[in-house]
Amino acid sequence: MTETTTFTPTAGGPGLPQVRRIVTELPGPKSAALMARRDAAVANALSPGLPAYIEYAGGGVLVDVDGNSFIDMASGIAVTTVGNADPRVVAAVQKQAAAFTHTCFMIAPYEGYVQVCEALNRLTPGDHAKKSILLNSGAEAVENAVKIARVYTKRQAIVVFEHAYHGRTNLTMALTAKNMPYKEGFGPFAGEIHRMPMSYPFRNSESGPEMADIATTRIDKEIGGHNVAAIIIEPIMGEGGFIVPAPGFLKALRDYCTANGILLVADEIQTGFGRTGAWFACEHEGVVPDLITTAKGIADGMPLSAVTGRAEVMDSVHKSGLGGTYSGNPVACAAALAAIETFEKDDLLARARHIETVMKARLADIQAATGGVIGDIRGRGAMIAIEMVQPDSKEPNAGIVGKVVAHCVKQGVFIITAGTYGNVIRFLPPLVISDQLLNDAFDVIKEAFLASV
């Protein structure tokens, strides 16, 4: 329930009052002043989604500089999965920062990097021998997966899919499907990238194996499987709209890769680290990739990413062929180890599955009450989305999305969008959010829909 009393927290983290509270017009006066400073100092290409500047965050809330408290249904785009300022993460970061902040692992190594690699090798799917490298961002992880795949296979072609998002660097823009805002005006892009049709159960009727056969037949005819180094896929499409492929699609791709000497790369940057109720989304389909890229939730907000894969594949690259100055920063490594500890000790995988049950039930109720404007409810764990359509059709309805988001923000619930057609709302709450706060958020979301349809 929105409250209007004075609200003056003194610290973030789980101890922050877990309430939705709007005490000013939005933006409040302090946020408005910061917006003016931002307009003068920050490039216009960076366009914030929330009309407020955050001062504290923890549990399931974000508190702005004016004392407004928003329910956080975004987690910094699936990053603060164990919650902002998790006590274990904070303690580990403080301890490591007091010891040393940087040496460059390639120059003067340290144990934290090795420990994170050991954890990734243990947690990622498959019982084969694995090795890992640590990097800074998701896009950097994907680029390194491509480098590794090309060296190992001695092939050049890379296959990606419709609706994919893999990053904003030059190579990963080529891998990404959507033009605006990610690619417009930034070309030319890297070559030898080939895009194939994606299993999208809401928009095509083929089974998973049937769609995989369509894609792999095109690979054979248009590229030649023997020329393909890697097939890269998000087990659940992220920015493309949380598209969960039909059962059997990923398995058929796995089989095709095995038969043709192609590496299967699972981009688990948004889906990984417990977000879907398993450590990694490909586990839901029983698929073991050759390489897996991780970032976002790996270190609870500290910049860290990784590529983990079959030891023989990872070791195919020549010495000093991989790395980077800040890659595997010791403070970020400490955060990752603490985040993994929180996942395991607090059983956050089970919590993600519970959140799925709550969110899907609440969304089904909203769907029934809004005359067919919600065409699809999909996702796994705490990674759920709804696709908006014109009633009694599958025509994308992007117009209602902005209305719903604006209403929710005004009432203290922060939600974000996705989708190739701009008609998807996605829900990515931190796994530590309480049921009470989650249900309060969906009360507001239902009001927003009823006011917008």
N, C-alpha and C positions, 0 to 999 in steps of 0.2 A: 504494500500500500504506500502511495506517495505521502511523505511527511513534509512539514514545512517549518519545523523547529530548527534552532541553530545547530549546526553540525560542524565540529572542529576537530577532526582526527589529528593525531600527532605522529602517526606512523602507518606504513602499509603492511601487507602481509595478512595472514589469516586472522589476526586480532582486529582488523578493521571492521567496524560495524557492518553487518551483512544486511543492509537495507537499501531499498530504492527510495531516493529522496531528491526532490527538485525544489530548490529554495530560491531560485532566481529565474528571470527570463533567460532563454538560451540564444546566443551565448551570454553568460554573465559578464559583469563589467571587467573583471580581471582577464577572462578569456578573450573578451573583445579587444582589450588593450594588447594582448599577446598576438591576436590575429593581425592587428595593424603593424606590429613589429615584424611578424612573419611576412606580410605582403611587401615590406621594404627590404627584407634581408634574404628570403628564401625563394628559390626558383619556383615560378608559377606551375611548373609541371607536376609538382608534388601537391596533390589535392586531398586534404584530410576528409575523412568521412564523418567524423564527430565534431560538432560545433562547440568544442570545449577542450581545454588544455588540462591534461591529467597531472595531478600532484601525488596521489597515492593510489595503490591498487593492491588487492589481495582477496583471496577466496573467490567469490563470484562478482565482485564489484570494482568499478573504476570511479574514483572521486576526483573531481576537477578542482581548479584553483579557487572557485567560488563556493565550494562546499556541496555541489550537486553530486549525488551518488547514483551511478548508472549500473544496472545489471549487465554484466559482460557476457554477451553471447557470441563473441568473436575470438577471444584468447589471443589477440595479436595475430590473427590468421593462423590458428592452430599451433601457436608457439608456447604459450604459458599453460601447457596442459596440466601440470601439477599445481598450478596456481601461482599468481604473481607473488614474489618474495617468499617463496616456500622456505620455512626455517632451516631445513637441511641445506638447501641451495645457498641461502644467505650466509650461513656459517662457513660453508666450504669456500665460497668466493672470498669472504673476508680473510680466512686463514691463508689461502693461496696468494691473495694480493699482498698480504703482509710479508710473505716469504720471497716471492719474485713475480713480476708481471709478464716478463717476456725474455726469452733467450734465443728463440728460433730453433725448433726441434731438429732441423737439418744441420745446425751448427753446434749447439750445446743441448743435447737431449735431456729429457726428464721423465719420471715414472708415470705421471698423469696421462700422457699421450698413450703410453703402452697399455695402461689400465683401461682406457676408453676403447682402444682397439680390441682388447681381450673381451670386454663386455659385448661389443658389437658382434664379434665372432661367435660368442655364446648365444646371443639373443636372436640373431637373424635366422631365417628358415634354412633347414638342411643340416645333415650331420657330416658333411664333407669337410675337409680341411679348408679353413678360410683365413684371409688376411684383410686388413683394412688400411686406408689412409684417411687422414683428417684434413679438412679444408675449412673455408669460412662461410660459404653460402650455398644454398640449394643449387643455384645455377652453376656454381663452380664445381659442385659434385657431379652434376650431369655432364659438364664438359669433360671432366676427367674420366668419367665412365666411357665416353666416346673415344677418348685418346687410348685408354686401355684396350677397349674392344678392337680398335683398328690395329694396334700393335699385335695383339694376340692372334687375330684371325688373318692378318695381312690382307684385309679387305677394306673397302672404303664406304660402301653404301650404308646408310642408317635409315631405318623405317620407324615412323611415328604414326599417330592416328588423328583423325578428326577430333576436334574439341580439346586437344591436348594443350597443356601449359607446362613448360619446362624451364622458363626463366626469361631474363631480359638482356643477357649478353648477346653478342652478335650470333654465335652459334646457337644458343638456346632460343633466341627469337626465331631462327629458322625452324627449330623443332616445334615451337609454339604455333597453334593453329590460328588463333583469333588476331585479326589485324589491328582493330582499334580497341584499346589504346596502346597495345603492346608493340606493334610493328610499324605503324603508320609513319612514313617518311624516313625510316632508319636504315633502309637497305642501301646497297645490295647485301644479301645474306649469304652465309656459308652454303656451299654446294653439297651435292650427293646426299640430300635429304629427300625422302619420299614419304608421302602421306597416304594412309590407307583408311578405309571405312571402319567405323567403330561400332561395336554392339551398343545400342541405345534403346533398351526395351520399350520405353515410352513412345519412341518415334519409329521403330522398325519392328516388324513382326517375326523376323527370323530368329531361330534359336541361336544359342551361343556357338555351337559347332558350325551351324550354317553360315553365320557371319564370319567366323574365322576362315571358313573355306573360301568365301568371297575375297577376303583380304589376302590370303596366302596364294590363291590363284592369280590375283593381280601381281603379287610380288614375283611369282614365277614368270609371268608373261612380260611384265614391264621392266623388271630389274634383273631377274635371275637370282634364285636363292643362293647360288654359289658366290655371288658378288656382295652379299649382305653381311656386314660385320655384326650388327646388333639390331634387335627390335626393342624399342624403348616404349614402355607403357606405364601409365598410372593405373594401379589395380582398381581404384575408384577415381574417375576424373575429378580434379579439384576445381580450378577456375572455370573449367568447361561446364560445370553445373552438377557436381557430385553424381555423375553418371556411374551406376553400378552395372557392369556388363552382364549379359545373360549368363546363367550357369553354363560352364563348359567352354566359354570363349577363351579365357586365359589358359585353361588346360590344353586346348587345341593349339594355341600359339606356342606353348611350351613344347608340345610334341613336334611341331613343325621346326622349331629351332633346333631341337636335338637331332632330328633327321637330316638337317641341312648344315650343321656345323655353325649355326648362328648363336650368338650370345643373347639371352633374354635378360634385359635390364628392367628391373622394377623400380620406377620412380616413386618412392614412398616418402617423399619430402613432406607432403601434407597428411598422408594417410598413416604414417608410421608412428611408432612410440605410443601405442595404446589408444590412439584416437578412435579406432574402430572396434575396440573391445578385444582385440588380439594385439600382440606386439606389432605385427605387420599385416596389412590388409590382404596380401597374397595368401596368407595362411588360411583364410576363409574358403579359398578354392583349392587348398592342398597343393599349391604351386610353389616350386622352389626355383627362384631365379639364379642366373649365373652371377649377376652383379646386382646390388641393391644400393640405391642412393637415399641418404637420410639427411635431415636438417630440422628446421622448425622446432618440434617438441623435444629434440635431443638434449638441449641444455637450458630449458626453461627461460629463454630470452637472451642468453649469451650467444654471440655469433659462433656457430660451429656447424659443420656438416661433415659427411663421410661418404666414402665408397667402400663397400664390403663385398668380397666375392671369393670365388674359388681360388685357392692359394696359387695354383699353377697359372691362372689367368692374371692375377695381381702381380705375380713375380715375373711376368713376361716383359715388363718395361725395363729398359736399361737404367743403370744407376744414375741418380739425380734427374731422371726424366719426369718425376712428379714432385710436387711440393709447393711452397709459397712462404713468404716471409712470416705471415701471421697464422698460417695454417696450424690448427691444433693448439691454439693459444692456451697456456697453462691455466689461466683463470676460467676459460670456457670449459676446459677438460674437467676441472674441479666441479663446476656446475653440473656437467653431464653426469658424472658419477653420483652426485647427490640426488639428481632428478631420478636416475635409475633406482637408487635406493628407496626413494619415496614411492615410486611405482610398485616396487616389490613388497615393501613393508606395509603399505596401506592398501594393497590389493586394488589398485586403480583400474586394472583391466575389468574386473567385475563391476566396478563403479561405472565404467563407460557403457557396459551392457545394460545396466539399470537405467542410466540416463536415456538410452535409446528407447526403452520401454515407455518411459514417461513422455518423452517428446513425441513419439509416434502416436500415442494415445491422444495427446492434446491436439496434435495436428489433424488427426482423423476427425475429431469433434469439430474443429474449425472448418475443415473441408465440407462436412455435412451441413454446416450452418451457412455456407456462403455461395450456394447455387452453382457449383461446378467451376468456380474460378481457379481452384487448386486442382490441376490436372494430375499431379503425381506427387507422392510422398516417397522419398527414397533415402538410402544411405545406411550406414552401419555405425553402431556405437554412438559416440558423441560427435558424429559427423553426419548430420541429417539435413536434407534440403527439400524444398517444395518448389514445383515448377508451375508458374501461373499461365493460364490460357484464357482465351475468350470462351465464355460458357458454351457448352455443347460442341466443342471443337478442340483441336490441338494447336490452333493458331496462337503463337506466342503473345502474351499480354504483359509487355514490359511496363505499361502505364501504371498499373496498380502497384507495382513494386515500390516506386518512389513514394507513393502516398502512404503505404504501410510503414516503410522505413521512417519517414518523417514523423508520423504519428507516434511511433514507438519511441524514437529519440526524445520527442517532446515530453513523453511520459516517463522517461528514465530507463528505457531498455535499448541497448545498442545492438543492432543486428546489421549484417552485411549481405551483399548480393554476389551473384556469380552468373555463369551461363553464357554460352555463345550468343544467345538472343537477348541477353539482359533481362530475362524473365524468371530468374531463380533467386530465392532467398535461402541462405545457408545458415545453419546453426552450429556453432563450434564452442560451446561453453567449456570452461575449465572443468576438469573432472572432479574438482573439490567443491563445486557449487552444491549448495544444499537443495533438497527437494522443495523446501518452502520457497526459496528464492527462484528456483526454476519454474515452479507453478505460478508464482507472481508474474514472472516474465511472460508466460503464455496467457495469463489473464489479459495482460496489456496487448499482446499480439492479437488475441481474438477481438478485443475492442477495436483495434486498428483495422482489421479486416471488415468488421461489421460497419465501420464508419466509411470505408473506402469502396465497397462494392455497390 
